[in-house]
Amino acid sequence: MKEEKKKPAVPISEKYLLTVNEAAVYFNIGQKKIRQMAEDNLGRVAVFNGNKLLVIRTKMEEHIAQCFTL
């Protein structure tokens, strides 16, 4: 049998880019709201990798810290 190589599991808090699902869990905000915030601030707090929207964790943390309401 082939031995499968497993990718090392990186905790969400140590990742630079998060998927919308991971960001929703990390920030405790709904997926729709995370996607809306990311698309409204594309290039500042999020980027596209192909057709996948990825959230820049540190930038989103700063953005949320400056918001009065979500």
C-alpha positions as CSV (number, residue, x, y, z in Angstrom):
1,M,0.0,0.0,0.0
2,K,1.0,3.6,-0.6
3,E,1.9,5.7,2.3
4,E,-0.1,8.9,2.2
5,K,1.8,12.0,3.0
6,K,-0.3,14.2,5.2
7,K,0.1,18.0,5.2
8,P,1.0,19.4,8.6
9,A,-2.0,20.8,10.4
10,V,-1.6,24.5,10.9
11,P,-3.8,26.1,13.6
12,I,-6.1,28.8,12.2
13,S,-4.6,31.4,14.5
14,E,-1.2,30.9,12.8
15,K,-2.4,31.0,9.1
16,Y,-1.8,34.1,7.0
17,L,-4.7,33.4,4.6
18,L,-8.1,32.0,5.7
19,T,-10.9,30.6,3.7
20,V,-14.3,32.2,4.2
21,N,-15.3,29.2,6.4
22,E,-12.2,29.4,8.5
23,A,-12.6,33.2,8.9
24,A,-16.2,32.8,10.0
25,V,-15.1,30.4,12.7
26,Y,-12.1,32.4,13.7
27,F,-13.9,35.8,14.0
28,N,-17.3,34.3,15.1
29,I,-19.1,36.1,12.3
30,G,-21.4,34.5,9.7
31,Q,-20.0,33.4,6.4
32,K,-22.2,35.8,4.4
33,K,-21.0,38.8,6.5
34,I,-17.3,37.7,6.1
35,R,-17.7,37.3,2.4
36,Q,-19.4,40.7,2.1
37,M,-16.7,42.5,4.2
38,A,-14.0,40.7,2.2
39,E,-15.5,41.6,-1.2
40,D,-16.1,45.2,-0.1
41,N,-12.4,45.5,0.9
42,L,-10.8,43.4,-1.8
43,G,-7.1,44.0,-2.0
44,R,-7.0,45.3,1.5
45,V,-8.3,42.4,3.6
46,A,-8.9,39.7,1.0
47,V,-7.5,38.3,-2.2
48,F,-8.7,35.9,-4.9
49,N,-6.7,32.7,-5.6
50,G,-8.3,31.6,-8.8
51,N,-12.0,31.7,-7.9
52,K,-11.4,31.1,-4.1
53,L,-11.8,34.1,-1.9
54,L,-9.1,34.2,0.9
55,V,-9.1,36.5,3.8
56,I,-5.8,38.0,5.1
57,R,-6.2,37.2,8.8
58,T,-4.1,40.1,10.2
59,K,-5.6,42.7,8.0
60,M,-9.1,41.6,8.8
61,E,-8.3,41.7,12.5
62,E,-7.2,45.3,12.1
63,H,-10.3,46.1,9.9
64,I,-12.7,44.6,12.5
65,A,-11.0,46.5,15.3
66,Q,-11.7,49.8,13.6
67,C,-15.4,49.0,12.9
68,F,-18.1,50.4,15.2
69,T,-20.7,47.9,13.8
70,L,-20.5,44.9,11.6
